[in-house]
Amino acid sequence: MIEFLLHPGSGVSPYLQIVQQVRQALRLGLLREGDQLPTIKAVVAQLAINPNTVLKAYRELEHEGLVEPRPGAGTFVRRTLADDTVTAHDPLREDLRVWLDRAWQAGLDDDSIEALFWTTFRAARREKESVE
């Protein structure tokens, strides 16, 4: 089951962080069709947020056709976003773990690592798009 984590300083609303985390889990194959999302009550207890925030996130996911509520049973994954590339994730994840270890050994904190990743990612994306 997915466990949500909120980043208060990210500038992204809590409901949208929940939506993004579910999408990522669906894309990475961590959530599959038929899996149950945590109950609204469980998410509220875990994250100390308003139940309407979780409800809004789950409704958006439902509107996108990714999940479906089952009265009295909970909210379940309706479809996944994973594709054939999911088999390539494990070796890439291992490479990323090695990179993260090197970054921590170099003395970078989590915020610096995240900033380094995203600026490098965006620059590489721009370069790739200019070549295409």
Secondary structure, DSSP 8 states (H G I E B T S, - for coil): -------GGGSS-HHHHHHHHHHHHHHTTSS-TT-B---HHHHHHHHT--HHHHHHHHHHHHHTTSEEEETTTEEEE------GGGGGHHHHHHHHHHHHHHHHHTT--HHHHHHHHHHHHHHHHHHHHHH-
